[in-house]
Amino acid sequence: MPKRTWTVTVDLKAHDVAVHWARFSNAGRIEVDGDVVEAWGFSLNGPTVHFEVAGQAAILQPTLTGFDLYVGGKKARRA
C-alpha cells in the first residue's frame, strides 16, 4: 500500500499527516499523528477529503500520481 507523508505546523506544534492507499482500488485512510481520522473504499480517482488538523481545515486532493494536502488554505510540503 503506497504511503505519502507530510509534517505540518499548526499553532507552533508539528503534526504528522499520512495517507495510505491501494493503487488499484484507491481505497485508503488518512492518519493525523498516528490516529485514523478518515477512511474510504473503492474510488476511480481517489476522493477529495475534507478533515481537520488541530482545528485547522484540511483538504486532501488526488493527483495523477498520489495526493496533495492543503492545511489552512496553504499547500503542505511533503516530508
C-alpha positions in Angstrom: 0.0 0.0 0.0 1.6 3.3 -1.0 2.1 6.0 1.6 2.6 9.7 1.4 3.5 11.8 4.4 3.6 15.5 5.4 4.6 17.3 8.6 2.5 20.5 9.1 2.8 23.1 11.8 -0.4 24.4 13.5 -0.1 26.9 16.4 3.7 26.2 16.6 3.1 22.4 17.0 4.2 19.9 14.4 1.7 17.3 13.3 2.4 14.2 11.1 -0.2 13.5 8.4 -0.1 10.3 6.4 -2.3 8.9 3.6 -2.2 5.2 2.8 -4.0 3.9 -0.3 -4.2 0.9 -2.6 -3.0 1.6 -6.1 -5.7 -0.4 -7.9 -8.8 0.4 -5.9 -7.8 3.8 -4.5 -9.3 2.7 -1.1 -7.3 4.3 1.7 -7.1 6.2 5.0 -5.8 9.4 6.5 -3.8 9.4 9.8 -3.0 12.5 11.8 -0.4 11.9 14.5 -1.0 8.2 14.1 -4.8 8.3 14.6 -7.1 7.4 11.7 -9.3 10.4 11.0 -10.9 9.4 7.7 -11.1 6.2 5.5 -12.8 5.5 2.2 -13.5 2.5 -0.1 -13.1 1.9 -3.8 -12.8 5.1 -5.9 -11.9 5.6 -9.5 -9.5 8.5 -9.0 -9.3 8.8 -5.2 -11.7 11.2 -3.4 -11.2 14.8 -2.3 -11.4 14.5 1.5 -12.1 17.4 4.0 -10.9 16.9 7.6 -9.1 18.8 10.3 -5.6 19.0 11.7 -5.5 20.5 15.2 -8.7 22.6 14.4 -7.4 23.8 11.0 -9.4 22.9 7.9 -7.5 20.4 5.7 -8.2 19.1 2.2 -6.6 16.0 0.6 -6.9 16.2 -3.2 -6.0 13.4 -5.6 -3.3 14.0 -8.2 -2.2 11.8 -11.2 0.5 10.1 -9.0 -0.9 10.4 -5.5 -2.3 13.2 -3.3 -1.7 16.9 -2.4 -2.5 18.2 1.1 -3.8 21.7 1.9 -4.0 22.9 5.5 -5.4 26.3 6.4 -5.6 27.1 2.7 -1.9 26.5 2.0 -0.3 23.6 0.2 1.7 21.5 2.5 5.2 20.3 1.5 5.8 16.5 1.6 8.1 15.1 4.3 
